[in-house]
């Protein structure tokens, strides 16, 4: 869920809040010890202590569970440490804050934020029998590795409908999650620049050690994520220390073969950030960075290379390298995207004129520009903005995603989808007046979760597609095959390049025209 848009007042307010309220919110998630357990709320033991969740009409929820110690002071810019244990019963009825936001559009303005944010939420069907072994789905949110939070992805409805355990995870963002620096690498086993990825690994270790007590099967775990969360899934697929912690993977709106920053390049950029925040003494730079005010890090976030870093022992190879040499963590994969991804990610281009469209195409695509204008004439679109967003979708996302499916399907069972509901809502705060925002990046999220960042609730027709999608995803989590009774049959991608197009009201069907629909032959030519 990569959010790049013009900043409204409420977005700026959210960013300001992320930079200023950190120090006062540390206790919001971490206290939680309250007496007098009720007779109907579920009580579960974990490796840290006993927790009491909340029973809803059809599911149980356990909110704000610490999977690592608060990443504060000496634990900032360090691998996640084990959470503290507690005595008595910890009440798990309150979500944690979001992690510090380094861009302003991944949360609503009322959302609390804190550096103390390494918590997860667990949802399960109500009345799970003892010793039940339900499949487990672990969600990593998107947001360009700079924003977003796991707490906006409620898992109660999908858990109840599909007999799965759904877990949504917070992880460190921005410089706090992905800053590399030579001095930090010297004190970080595996190399710096991947603290957010280390958090995600720690959450999976927590699942391995604890999920059986919730009725989940630690031997049947599916990891899934969208956008930056999809990139996380791709990295976990090649992370040596993640081997055996999951058994299936779903990659939404992300391409595993995409270029990753190297640790060496990240360390050089980290020198620039350290200098910009006043940490210039080589002997004290680590201590200085760990004491830096979060708002200072946020305001200087442009001065480092974000996202994960490849080259240390923690993440030694790119996906392509590990896939080619066979060292990747091979599991069945589902992958896909929305039909018009860039309707969300290119909102900054709203208002582009006809001439501006021609100029931008020629500036961007050079010798291919005439071909682009022939394939994407303005007469086929609602506006110049509608045209340029589809050009960008096809060239940057749709066709690379399809090529990735071709590569994956040669070595592992692969299922491919395209989300195509022309009535779908966009995200809160992203509406471009007068433009069609349906099927943009992140459009599928409201259909998979009890999602709280959508611009409006789903309609009854959209709920039918939502029900179908939740069941497809969960069926894949059950046994690596998304098919379920009375649903349109979803074949593997295979040589026929089958793509399940997810359509309004559940009228989904398999298409084999995806590459032609998105002009992929043209975009793959030199």
C-alpha positions as CSV (number, residue, x, y, z in Angstrom):
1,X,0.0,0.0,0.0
2,X,2.3,2.7,-1.3
3,X,0.7,6.1,-0.7
4,X,2.0,9.0,-2.8
5,X,-0.4,11.9,-3.0
6,X,-0.7,15.6,-2.5
7,X,-0.9,16.3,1.3
8,X,-4.2,17.5,2.7
9,X,-4.5,19.2,6.0
10,X,-5.5,16.1,7.8
11,X,-2.6,14.2,6.3
12,X,-0.2,16.9,7.5
13,X,-1.8,16.7,10.9
14,X,-1.2,13.0,11.0
15,X,2.4,13.3,10.1
16,X,2.9,16.0,12.8
17,X,1.3,13.7,15.3
18,X,3.6,10.9,14.4
19,X,6.6,13.1,15.1
20,X,5.4,14.7,18.3
21,X,3.4,12.4,20.4
22,X,5.8,9.5,20.5
23,X,7.2,9.9,24.0
24,X,3.8,10.1,25.6
25,X,2.3,7.0,24.1
26,X,4.7,4.3,25.1
27,X,2.4,2.9,27.8
28,X,-0.7,2.8,25.6
29,X,-0.1,-0.8,24.4
30,X,2.2,-2.2,27.1
31,X,0.1,-1.9,30.4
32,X,-2.9,-4.2,29.9
33,X,-2.8,-6.0,33.3
34,X,-6.3,-5.8,34.7
35,X,-7.9,-8.1,37.3
36,X,-11.2,-10.0,37.4
37,X,-11.4,-12.1,34.2
38,X,-14.9,-12.6,33.0
39,X,-16.5,-16.1,32.6
40,X,-17.1,-15.9,28.9
41,X,-13.9,-14.2,27.5
42,X,-11.2,-16.6,26.3
43,X,-8.0,-17.1,28.3
44,X,-4.9,-18.4,26.6
45,X,-1.4,-19.0,27.7
46,X,1.6,-17.6,25.8
47,X,5.3,-17.9,26.3
48,X,5.2,-14.5,28.0
49,X,2.2,-15.1,30.2
50,X,-1.5,-15.6,30.3
51,X,-3.8,-13.4,28.3
52,X,-7.6,-12.8,28.2
53,X,-9.1,-11.9,24.9
54,X,-12.6,-10.8,24.0
55,X,-15.4,-12.9,22.6
56,X,-17.5,-11.3,19.8
57,X,-20.6,-12.7,18.1
58,X,-18.7,-15.1,15.9
59,X,-15.0,-14.8,16.7
60,X,-12.5,-14.2,19.5
61,X,-10.0,-11.4,19.3
62,X,-6.7,-11.0,21.2
63,X,-5.4,-7.5,20.7
64,X,-2.1,-5.8,21.4
65,X,0.0,-8.9,22.1
66,X,3.7,-8.1,22.4
67,X,5.9,-10.3,20.2
68,X,9.1,-8.3,21.0
69,X,10.3,-5.8,23.6
70,X,9.7,-2.1,22.9
71,X,12.4,-1.0,20.5
72,X,13.4,2.0,22.6
73,X,16.8,3.3,23.7
74,X,19.4,0.5,23.4
75,X,16.8,-1.6,21.5
76,X,16.4,1.1,18.8
77,X,18.3,0.2,15.7
78,X,18.8,-3.3,17.0
79,X,17.3,-6.7,16.3
80,X,14.0,-7.2,18.2
81,X,14.5,-8.6,21.8
82,X,12.2,-11.0,23.6
83,X,9.2,-9.4,25.2
84,X,9.0,-9.2,29.0
85,X,6.9,-11.8,30.8
86,X,4.2,-11.0,33.2
87,X,2.3,-12.5,36.1
88,X,-1.4,-12.8,36.4
89,X,-3.7,-12.4,33.4
90,X,-3.1,-9.6,30.8
91,X,-6.2,-8.2,29.2
92,X,-5.9,-8.3,25.4
93,X,-8.8,-6.0,24.5
94,X,-7.0,-3.0,23.1
95,X,-4.9,-2.5,20.0
96,X,-1.5,-1.1,20.1
97,X,-0.5,2.2,18.6
98,X,0.8,2.3,15.0
99,X,4.5,2.5,14.6
100,X,6.0,5.9,14.0
101,X,4.8,7.1,10.5
102,X,7.4,8.6,8.2
103,X,4.8,9.6,5.6
104,X,1.4,10.9,6.5
105,X,-1.3,9.0,4.6
106,X,-1.2,5.4,5.9
107,X,-3.4,6.0,9.0
108,X,-6.4,8.1,10.0
109,X,-5.6,11.3,11.8
110,X,-7.0,10.0,15.2
111,X,-4.7,7.0,15.1
112,X,-2.2,6.9,18.0
113,X,1.5,6.3,17.2
114,X,4.5,5.2,19.2
115,X,7.9,3.7,18.9
116,X,6.6,1.1,21.4
117,X,4.6,-0.7,18.6
118,X,5.9,-4.3,18.2
119,X,2.5,-5.9,18.8
120,X,0.2,-8.2,16.9
121,X,-3.5,-8.9,16.9
122,X,-4.9,-12.5,16.8
123,X,-8.4,-13.4,15.5
124,X,-9.9,-16.9,15.6
125,X,-13.4,-18.4,15.2
126,X,-15.3,-18.5,18.4
127,X,-15.6,-21.7,20.4
128,X,-12.5,-23.3,19.0
129,X,-12.2,-26.8,20.5
130,X,-9.2,-27.6,22.5
131,X,-6.3,-29.1,20.4
132,X,-7.8,-27.7,17.2
133,X,-5.3,-27.2,14.4
134,X,-6.6,-24.4,12.2
135,X,-4.5,-22.9,9.4
136,X,-2.8,-19.7,10.3
137,X,-2.6,-16.5,8.1
138,X,-0.1,-13.9,9.1
139,X,-0.6,-10.4,7.5
140,X,2.1,-7.8,6.8
141,X,0.7,-4.4,5.9
142,X,1.8,-2.1,3.1
143,X,2.7,1.5,3.1
144,X,6.0,1.9,1.2
145,X,7.9,0.8,4.4
146,X,7.2,4.3,5.7
147,X,3.6,4.3,6.9
148,X,0.6,2.1,7.7
149,X,-0.2,-0.2,10.5
150,X,-1.5,-3.7,11.2
151,X,-4.2,-2.4,13.4
152,X,-6.4,-1.3,10.5
153,X,-6.7,-4.9,9.2
154,X,-9.4,-6.5,11.4
155,X,-9.4,-10.3,11.0
156,X,-12.5,-11.3,12.8
157,X,-14.8,-11.7,9.8
158,X,-12.4,-13.7,7.7
159,X,-11.5,-15.9,10.7
160,X,-15.1,-16.6,11.5
161,X,-16.1,-17.3,7.9
162,X,-13.2,-19.5,6.9
163,X,-12.1,-21.4,10.1
164,X,-8.6,-19.8,10.1
165,X,-6.5,-17.9,12.6
166,X,-5.8,-14.4,11.2
167,X,-2.9,-12.4,12.6
168,X,-2.0,-8.8,11.7
169,X,1.5,-7.5,12.6
170,X,3.0,-4.1,13.3
171,X,6.7,-3.6,12.3
172,X,9.1,-0.7,12.4
173,X,8.9,1.8,9.6
174,X,11.0,4.4,7.9
175,X,14.5,5.0,9.2
176,X,13.6,3.2,12.5
177,X,13.0,0.1,10.5
178,X,15.3,0.3,7.5
179,X,18.3,2.6,8.2
180,X,21.7,1.1,7.4
181,X,25.0,2.5,8.6
182,X,28.4,1.0,9.0
183,X,28.5,1.6,12.7
184,X,25.0,0.0,13.1
185,X,26.1,-3.0,11.0
186,X,29.1,-3.4,13.4
187,X,26.7,-4.0,16.3
188,X,23.9,-5.7,14.4
189,X,24.3,-9.5,13.6
190,X,23.4,-10.0,10.0
191,X,23.9,-6.3,9.1
192,X,21.8,-3.2,9.6
193,X,19.1,-1.8,7.4
194,X,16.6,-4.6,8.0
195,X,15.2,-4.0,11.4
196,X,11.6,-4.0,10.1
197,X,12.3,-7.4,8.4
198,X,13.8,-8.7,11.7
199,X,10.5,-7.7,13.4
200,X,8.5,-9.6,10.8
201,X,10.8,-12.7,11.4
202,X,10.3,-12.3,15.1
203,X,6.5,-12.2,14.7
204,X,6.7,-15.5,12.8
205,X,8.8,-17.0,15.6
206,X,6.2,-15.9,18.0
207,X,3.5,-17.6,15.9
208,X,5.6,-20.8,15.8
209,X,5.9,-20.8,19.6
210,X,2.4,-19.7,20.6
211,X,-0.3,-20.2,17.9
212,X,-1.1,-23.8,18.9
213,X,-2.5,-22.4,22.2
214,X,-5.0,-20.4,20.1
215,X,-6.1,-23.4,18.1
216,X,-3.7,-22.8,15.2
217,X,-1.4,-25.1,13.4
218,X,2.2,-23.9,13.5
219,X,2.9,-26.4,10.7
220,X,0.4,-24.7,8.4
221,X,1.2,-21.0,8.3
222,X,0.5,-18.7,5.3
223,X,2.3,-15.4,5.1
224,X,0.6,-12.7,3.0
225,X,1.1,-9.0,2.4
226,X,0.3,-6.2,0.0
227,X,2.6,-3.7,-1.6
228,X,5.5,-3.2,0.9
229,X,4.0,-6.1,2.8
230,X,4.2,-8.1,-0.4
231,X,7.9,-7.2,-0.6
232,X,8.2,-8.5,2.9
233,X,6.8,-11.8,1.8
234,X,9.2,-11.9,-1.1
235,X,12.1,-11.3,1.3
236,X,11.0,-13.9,3.7
237,X,10.9,-16.4,0.8
238,X,14.6,-16.0,0.5
239,X,15.6,-15.3,4.1
240,X,17.6,-18.3,5.4
241,X,16.4,-17.8,9.0
242,X,12.7,-17.9,7.9
243,X,12.9,-21.4,6.5
244,X,10.3,-23.6,8.0
245,X,8.3,-20.8,9.7
246,X,5.7,-20.7,6.9
247,X,4.3,-23.0,4.3
248,X,2.5,-20.9,1.7
249,X,2.7,-17.3,0.5
250,X,0.4,-14.7,-1.0
251,X,2.0,-11.6,-2.7
252,X,-0.4,-8.8,-3.5
253,X,0.6,-5.9,-5.7
254,X,4.3,-6.5,-5.4
255,X,6.9,-8.3,-7.6
256,X,9.4,-10.6,-6.0
257,X,12.0,-10.0,-8.7
258,X,12.1,-6.2,-8.2
259,X,15.4,-4.6,-7.5
260,X,16.5,-4.4,-3.9
261,X,19.0,-1.9,-2.3
262,X,22.3,-3.4,-1.3
263,X,23.6,-3.2,2.2
264,X,26.7,-1.4,1.0
265,X,24.6,1.3,-0.7
266,X,22.3,1.6,2.3
267,X,25.3,2.1,4.6
268,X,26.6,5.0,2.5
269,X,23.1,6.6,2.5
270,X,23.0,6.1,6.3
271,X,26.1,8.2,6.6
272,X,24.2,11.1,5.0
273,X,21.2,10.7,7.3
274,X,23.4,10.5,10.4
275,X,25.1,13.7,9.4
276,X,21.8,15.4,8.8
277,X,20.6,14.6,12.3
278,X,23.8,15.7,13.9
279,X,25.4,12.3,14.6
280,X,28.9,12.8,13.1
281,X,31.3,11.4,15.7
282,X,32.2,7.9,14.6
283,X,32.8,6.9,18.2
284,X,29.3,7.9,19.4
285,X,27.2,7.6,16.3
286,X,25.2,4.6,17.4
287,X,24.4,6.1,20.8
288,X,23.6,9.4,19.0
289,X,21.2,7.8,16.6
290,X,19.5,5.9,19.4
291,X,18.9,9.1,21.2
292,X,17.7,11.2,18.2
293,X,14.2,12.6,18.5
294,X,11.9,10.6,16.3
295,X,10.6,13.8,14.7
296,X,14.1,14.6,13.6
297,X,14.4,11.2,11.9
298,X,11.1,11.7,10.2
299,X,12.0,15.1,8.9
300,X,15.2,13.7,7.4
301,X,13.8,10.5,6.0
302,X,14.7,11.5,2.4
303,X,18.4,11.2,3.3
304,X,18.6,7.4,3.3
305,X,17.7,4.4,1.1
306,X,14.5,2.9,2.5
307,X,13.2,-0.7,2.4
308,X,15.2,-3.9,2.9
309,X,18.9,-4.3,2.2
310,X,20.5,-7.3,0.5
311,X,24.1,-8.3,1.2
312,X,24.4,-9.2,4.9
313,X,24.0,-12.6,6.4
314,X,20.5,-11.8,7.4
315,X,19.4,-11.3,3.8
316,X,22.3,-12.5,1.7
317,X,20.6,-12.9,-1.7
318,X,18.1,-11.2,-3.9
319,X,14.9,-13.2,-4.6
320,X,16.1,-13.9,-8.2
321,X,19.5,-15.1,-7.0
322,X,18.0,-17.5,-4.4
323,X,15.3,-18.6,-6.8
324,X,17.8,-19.4,-9.5
325,X,20.2,-21.4,-7.3
326,X,17.4,-23.2,-5.5
327,X,18.2,-21.9,-2.0
328,X,14.8,-20.1,-1.6
329,X,12.1,-21.2,0.8
330,X,10.0,-22.9,-1.9
331,X,6.2,-22.9,-1.1
332,X,3.0,-22.6,-3.1
333,X,2.3,-19.0,-4.1
334,X,-0.7,-16.9,-4.9
335,X,0.1,-13.5,-6.5
336,X,-1.8,-10.7,-8.2
337,X,-2.7,-7.1,-8.6
338,X,-5.5,-4.7,-9.2
339,X,-6.6,-3.7,-12.7
340,X,-5.6,0.0,-12.4
341,X,-3.0,0.2,-9.7
342,X,-1.8,3.7,-10.4
343,X,-5.1,5.3,-9.9
344,X,-4.1,5.5,-6.3
345,X,-0.3,5.9,-6.6
346,X,-0.4,8.6,-9.2
347,X,-2.9,11.0,-7.6
348,X,-0.3,13.7,-7.7
349,X,-0.9,13.8,-11.5
350,X,-4.6,14.7,-11.1
351,X,-5.6,17.5,-13.3
352,X,-3.0,16.7,-16.0
353,X,-4.0,18.2,-19.4
354,X,-4.2,16.6,-22.8
355,X,-0.9,18.3,-23.8
356,X,0.5,17.4,-20.4
357,X,-0.3,13.7,-21.1
358,X,1.5,13.8,-24.5
359,X,4.5,15.6,-23.0
360,X,4.8,13.2,-20.1
361,X,4.5,10.1,-22.3
362,X,7.3,11.5,-24.6
363,X,9.5,12.5,-21.7
364,X,9.1,9.1,-20.0
365,X,9.0,6.6,-22.8
366,X,11.3,8.2,-25.4
367,X,11.5,6.0,-28.5
368,X,8.4,4.0,-27.4
369,X,6.3,7.1,-27.0
370,X,4.6,6.8,-30.4
371,X,3.6,3.2,-29.6
372,X,2.3,4.2,-26.2
373,X,0.1,6.9,-27.7
374,X,-1.2,4.5,-30.3
375,X,-2.1,1.9,-27.7
376,X,-3.4,4.4,-25.2
377,X,-5.2,7.1,-27.2
378,X,-7.1,9.6,-25.1
379,X,-10.3,8.6,-26.9
380,X,-10.3,5.3,-24.9
381,X,-10.2,7.0,-21.5
382,X,-12.3,9.2,-19.3
383,X,-9.5,11.9,-18.9
384,X,-5.8,12.4,-19.5
385,X,-5.3,11.4,-15.9
386,X,-7.2,8.1,-16.5
387,X,-5.0,7.4,-19.5
388,X,-1.6,8.1,-17.8
389,X,-2.5,6.1,-14.8
390,X,-3.3,3.1,-17.0
391,X,-0.1,3.5,-18.9
392,X,1.8,3.5,-15.7
393,X,-0.1,0.6,-14.3
394,X,0.6,-1.6,-17.3
395,X,4.3,-0.7,-17.7
396,X,5.2,-0.5,-14.0
397,X,3.0,-3.1,-12.3
398,X,0.7,-5.3,-14.3
399,X,3.2,-6.7,-16.8
400,X,6.1,-7.1,-14.3
401,X,3.6,-8.9,-12.0
402,X,2.6,-11.2,-14.8
403,X,6.2,-11.9,-15.7
404,X,6.9,-12.8,-12.1
405,X,4.0,-15.3,-12.2
406,X,5.6,-16.9,-15.3
407,X,8.9,-17.3,-13.5
408,X,7.4,-18.6,-10.3
409,X,5.1,-21.1,-12.0
410,X,8.1,-22.9,-13.5
411,X,9.1,-24.1,-10.0
412,X,6.1,-24.0,-7.7
413,X,2.3,-24.2,-7.8
414,X,1.3,-20.6,-8.6
415,X,-2.2,-19.0,-8.6
416,X,-2.7,-15.7,-10.3
417,X,-5.5,-13.1,-9.8
418,X,-6.6,-9.7,-11.0
419,X,-8.9,-7.6,-8.9
420,X,-11.5,-5.9,-11.1
421,X,-14.5,-4.4,-9.4
422,X,-15.3,-1.1,-11.2
423,X,-17.4,-0.1,-8.2
424,X,-14.7,-0.5,-5.6
425,X,-14.0,2.3,-3.1
426,X,-10.6,3.9,-2.8
427,X,-8.8,4.7,0.5
428,X,-9.8,7.3,3.0
429,X,-8.4,10.7,1.9
430,X,-7.5,9.8,-1.6
431,X,-10.6,10.6,-3.6
432,X,-9.7,12.7,-6.7
433,X,-12.9,14.7,-7.6
434,X,-14.4,13.8,-10.9
435,X,-12.1,10.8,-11.6
436,X,-12.7,7.0,-11.5
437,X,-10.7,5.7,-8.6
438,X,-11.9,2.1,-8.7
439,X,-9.5,-0.8,-9.0
440,X,-6.6,1.3,-7.7
441,X,-3.7,0.1,-5.6
442,X,-5.0,-1.3,-2.3
443,X,-8.6,-1.6,-3.6
444,X,-8.8,-5.3,-2.6
445,X,-8.0,-4.7,1.0
446,X,-11.5,-3.7,2.1
447,X,-12.7,-7.0,0.6
448,X,-10.3,-9.2,2.6
449,X,-10.5,-7.7,6.1
450,X,-12.6,-5.6,8.5
451,X,-10.7,-2.7,7.0
452,X,-10.8,0.7,8.6
453,X,-9.0,2.9,6.1
454,X,-11.5,2.6,3.3
455,X,-13.4,5.7,2.2
456,X,-16.8,4.0,2.7
457,X,-18.3,0.7,3.7
458,X,-18.9,-2.0,1.0
459,X,-22.3,-2.3,-0.6
460,X,-24.2,-5.6,-0.5
461,X,-22.9,-6.5,-4.0
462,X,-19.4,-5.7,-3.0
463,X,-19.9,-7.9,0.1
464,X,-20.6,-10.8,-2.2
465,X,-17.2,-10.5,-3.8
466,X,-15.6,-9.9,-0.4
467,X,-17.1,-13.2,0.9
468,X,-15.8,-15.0,-2.2
469,X,-12.3,-13.5,-1.9
470,X,-12.0,-14.3,1.8
471,X,-12.9,-17.9,1.1
472,X,-10.5,-18.1,-1.9
473,X,-7.6,-16.8,0.3
474,X,-8.5,-19.0,3.2
475,X,-8.8,-22.1,1.0
476,X,-5.3,-21.5,-0.3
477,X,-4.2,-21.2,3.4
478,X,-5.9,-24.5,4.2
479,X,-4.1,-26.7,1.6
480,X,-2.4,-24.6,-1.1
481,X,-5.4,-24.6,-3.4
482,X,-7.8,-21.6,-3.5
483,X,-10.8,-23.6,-4.8
484,X,-13.8,-24.2,-2.6
485,X,-17.3,-25.6,-3.1
486,X,-19.7,-23.7,-5.4
487,X,-17.2,-21.1,-6.4
488,X,-15.8,-20.5,-9.9
489,X,-12.9,-22.9,-10.5
490,X,-9.5,-21.3,-10.1
491,X,-6.8,-23.3,-12.0
492,X,-3.1,-22.8,-11.6
493,X,-1.5,-20.1,-13.7
494,X,0.4,-22.7,-15.8
495,X,1.2,-22.7,-19.5
496,X,-2.2,-21.2,-20.3
497,X,-1.5,-18.2,-18.1
498,X,-4.8,-18.5,-16.3
499,X,-5.8,-15.5,-14.2
500,X,-8.8,-15.4,-11.9
501,X,-10.4,-12.1,-12.5
502,X,-12.2,-11.1,-9.3
503,X,-15.4,-9.3,-10.3
504,X,-18.3,-7.4,-8.8
505,X,-20.8,-9.5,-6.8
506,X,-18.6,-12.6,-7.0
507,X,-19.1,-13.0,-10.8
508,X,-15.5,-13.9,-11.0
509,X,-14.1,-15.9,-13.9
510,X,-10.8,-17.1,-15.3
511,X,-9.3,-15.1,-18.2
512,X,-6.3,-15.9,-20.4
513,X,-6.2,-12.4,-22.0
514,X,-4.4,-10.6,-19.2
515,X,-1.2,-10.0,-21.2
516,X,-3.2,-8.6,-24.2
517,X,-5.4,-6.6,-21.9
518,X,-2.4,-4.8,-20.5
519,X,-0.3,-4.7,-23.7
520,X,2.5,-6.8,-22.0
521,X,4.1,-7.9,-25.3
522,X,4.7,-4.2,-26.1
523,X,6.0,-3.3,-22.7
524,X,8.5,-6.3,-22.7
525,X,10.0,-5.3,-26.0
526,X,13.3,-3.5,-25.7
